[in-house]
Amino acid sequence: MLPLERKLEILKRTDKEGKVQIEQLVEELNVSGMTIRRDLAQLEKEGKVIRTHGGAVAVNPLIPETPYQNKSMTRVNQKHLIAKYAASLIPEGAQILLDSGTTTLEIAKVIKSRDDLTIVTNDLKIAAELIESPSEIICTGGTLQRGIGSFVGPHAQDLLNQIRVDLLFMGTHAINLEKGLTAPTMEKALIKRLMADAATTTWVVADSQKFNKSSFSQVCSLEKIEGIITDAELTPEDTVRYGEITSIYTVKENEVSHG
């Protein structure tokens, strides 16, 4: 195989799988590890991949803001399973923050019959879901993002600066080993950081498609959170890689694995 053909094959695999491993490429392309490392170095120099320990990952475009209607119809079962496990972590009498998002909305659906909680949220649809809940419900208010349903701006910021809660369940647009958690706007990233500052413990709830991607503005590094609750479709390799930085819980029907 010619060098150009080999590099094209590497790019095809990173585009399809999101990442490649040097050992696997050595075996399947029948070349030395040194050759693959040179190929990856050149591809990184050209801005086509990002090298990692033992391989490389695809260079993904920044993830933009996704309209609520689009998010609400995708990966519904995975989000429900994530939410069920997240809800099981909420102790009696807890004060919690539910960040905006469709996975956190699923948490609201699971816990809305509880009468022992104080629930703060910056999401209009979550507030509406909890309208009949016997628990105490507090909405941050603020500037409503049309088509999204979350509140941002100075009013929301002021409220978050004034409270302290036991648990935060944070949604995220993208999760990346190097950049951590990212959001599509600086304003949204700031709200998430203020939520994390207000919480004793922060759990990120995100389906496996959010991994190895990035968005415009950094929220925080992975070291700043308690862990990530995701679905069982996260690859074993990613479970190990991310599990070296923070706790990873993968959930499927009646089963939870800690990576």
C-alpha positions in Angstrom: 0.0 0.0 0.0 1.3 3.4 -1.0 1.8 6.1 1.7 -1.1 8.2 0.3 -3.4 5.2 0.1 -2.5 4.3 3.7 -3.2 7.9 5.0 -6.6 7.9 3.1 -7.4 4.6 4.8 -6.5 6.0 8.2 -8.7 9.1 7.5 -11.6 6.9 6.4 -11.5 4.9 9.6 -11.3 8.0 11.9 -14.2 9.5 10.0 -16.3 6.4 10.4 -15.2 5.3 14.0 -14.1 8.6 15.5 -10.7 7.2 16.4 -8.0 4.7 15.4 -5.4 2.7 17.5 -1.8 2.3 16.4 -1.6 -1.3 17.3 -4.7 -2.1 15.2 -3.4 -0.2 12.2 0.0 -1.9 12.4 -1.7 -5.3 12.2 -4.3 -4.5 9.6 -2.2 -2.4 7.3 0.9 -4.6 7.7 3.4 -1.8 8.5 5.5 -0.8 11.4 4.4 1.2 14.4 7.0 3.8 13.4 5.4 4.2 10.0 1.9 4.6 11.5 3.2 7.2 14.0 4.8 9.2 11.1 1.5 9.0 9.2 -0.4 10.3 12.2 2.1 13.0 12.8 1.7 14.2 9.2 -2.1 14.0 9.3 -2.1 16.0 12.5 0.2 18.6 11.0 -2.4 18.9 8.1 -5.2 19.4 10.7 -6.9 16.1 9.7 -6.6 14.2 13.0 -5.7 14.8 16.6 -3.1 12.4 18.1 -3.8 10.7 21.4 -2.0 8.2 23.5 -1.8 5.1 21.4 -3.6 6.5 18.4 -5.6 9.4 17.0 -9.1 10.8 17.0 -11.1 12.5 14.2 -11.2 16.3 14.0 -14.8 17.0 14.5 -16.5 20.3 13.6 -17.8 22.3 16.6 -21.2 21.1 17.7 -23.8 24.0 17.4 -26.8 24.7 19.5 -29.5 22.0 18.7 -33.2 23.0 18.6 -35.3 21.3 21.3 -37.5 19.7 18.8 -34.6 17.9 17.2 -33.1 16.7 20.5 -36.4 15.5 21.9 -36.8 12.9 19.1 -33.3 11.3 19.3 -32.0 8.5 21.6 -35.1 8.6 23.7 -34.6 5.2 25.3 -30.9 5.9 26.2 -31.9 9.1 27.9 -34.6 7.5 29.9 -32.2 4.8 31.2 -29.6 7.4 32.1 -32.3 9.4 33.9 -33.6 6.4 35.9 -30.1 5.8 37.3 -29.4 9.5 37.9 -32.7 9.7 39.9 -31.6 6.8 42.1 -28.7 8.9 43.3 -30.9 11.6 44.8 -31.2 11.2 48.6 -34.2 12.0 50.6 -34.6 15.7 51.3 -32.0 16.8 48.7 -31.7 20.2 47.1 -30.9 19.7 43.4 -30.2 21.6 40.2 -31.5 20.3 36.9 -29.7 21.9 34.0 -31.5 22.5 30.7 -31.8 19.6 28.3 -33.7 16.6 27.2 -31.9 14.1 29.4 -32.4 16.2 32.5 -36.1 16.5 31.4 -36.3 12.7 31.6 -34.9 13.0 35.2 -37.7 15.5 36.0 -40.3 13.0 34.7 -38.9 10.3 37.0 -38.8 12.4 40.2 -41.9 14.6 39.7 -44.0 12.5 42.1 -41.5 12.9 45.0 -42.5 15.4 47.7 -39.2 15.7 49.6 -37.0 17.7 47.2 -36.1 21.2 46.3 -35.6 21.4 42.6 -34.0 24.4 40.8 -34.0 24.5 37.0 -33.2 26.9 34.2 -35.3 25.0 31.7 -38.9 26.1 30.8 -40.0 22.6 29.8 -38.6 21.0 33.0 -40.5 23.7 35.0 -43.7 22.8 33.1 -43.2 19.1 33.6 -42.9 19.7 37.4 -45.9 22.1 37.6 -47.9 19.5 39.6 -45.0 18.2 41.6 -45.4 18.3 45.4 -41.7 19.1 45.8 -40.6 22.8 45.9 -39.8 24.0 42.4 -37.7 27.1 41.7 -37.1 28.4 38.2 -34.1 30.7 37.6 -36.0 32.9 35.1 -34.0 35.0 32.8 -33.8 35.4 29.0 -35.5 32.5 27.3 -33.7 31.0 24.4 -36.3 30.6 21.6 -36.5 27.2 20.2 -34.3 25.8 23.0 -36.3 26.5 26.2 -33.4 27.3 28.6 -32.9 30.5 30.6 -29.7 32.5 30.4 -28.6 36.1 31.2 -28.0 38.2 34.3 -31.3 37.3 36.1 -30.4 33.5 35.9 -26.8 34.3 36.9 -27.9 36.3 39.9 -30.1 33.5 41.3 -27.4 30.9 40.8 -24.9 33.0 42.6 -27.2 33.1 45.6 -28.0 29.4 46.1 -26.2 26.2 47.3 -27.5 22.8 46.4 -26.5 19.2 47.1 -26.5 17.8 43.5 -26.3 19.2 40.0 -27.3 17.1 37.0 -25.6 18.9 34.1 -26.3 18.3 30.4 -23.6 19.0 27.9 -23.3 19.4 24.1 -19.9 17.8 23.8 -17.4 15.8 25.9 -13.7 15.8 25.0 -10.6 14.4 26.8 -8.6 17.5 26.2 -11.3 20.2 26.4 -13.6 18.6 28.9 -17.2 19.8 28.8 -18.1 22.4 26.2 -21.2 24.4 25.2 -22.2 26.2 22.0 -22.1 29.8 23.5 -20.1 31.6 26.2 -23.4 32.6 27.9 -24.5 29.0 28.2 -21.1 27.9 29.4 -21.2 30.6 32.1 -24.6 29.4 33.4 -23.3 25.8 33.6 -20.2 26.9 35.5 -22.3 28.9 38.0 -24.5 25.8 38.5 -21.4 23.7 39.2 -20.1 26.3 41.7 -23.5 26.2 43.5 -23.5 22.4 43.8 -21.6 20.2 46.2 -21.6 17.4 43.7 -21.9 17.6 39.9 -23.0 14.7 37.7 -23.0 15.0 33.9 -25.8 13.1 32.1 -25.1 12.6 28.4 -25.6 9.9 25.9 -22.6 8.3 24.2 -22.9 10.3 21.0 -21.7 13.4 22.9 -18.2 11.9 23.5 -15.1 12.8 21.4 -16.7 16.0 20.3 -16.3 19.7 21.1 -18.4 22.9 21.0 -17.5 26.6 21.1 -17.0 27.5 24.8 -15.4 25.4 27.6 -17.5 24.8 30.7 -14.9 22.9 32.8 -12.4 20.1 32.7 -13.5 16.5 33.5 -11.5 16.6 36.8 -14.1 19.1 38.1 -17.0 16.7 38.1 -18.0 13.7 40.1 -18.6 11.6 37.0 -20.6 11.0 33.8 -23.7 8.9 33.5 -24.0 7.6 29.9 -25.5 4.7 27.9 -23.9 1.3 27.3 -23.1 2.2 23.7 -19.9 4.0 24.8 -17.0 1.9 23.5 -14.9 -0.1 26.0 -11.9 1.9 24.8 -13.6 5.3 25.5 -14.8 3.9 28.9 -11.2 3.2 29.8 -9.8 6.5 28.5 -12.4 8.8 30.1 -12.5 6.6 33.2 -8.8 7.5 33.8 -10.0 11.1 34.4 -13.4 10.8 36.0 -16.0 8.2 37.0 -17.9 6.7 34.1 -21.2 4.9 34.6 -22.7 3.1 31.6 -26.3 2.1 31.9 -28.6 -0.3 30.1 -31.8 -2.1 31.1 -31.4 -3.3 34.8 -27.6 -3.0 34.7 -25.0 -0.3 35.5 -21.3 -0.6 34.9 -18.7 1.6 36.5 -15.7 2.3 34.3 
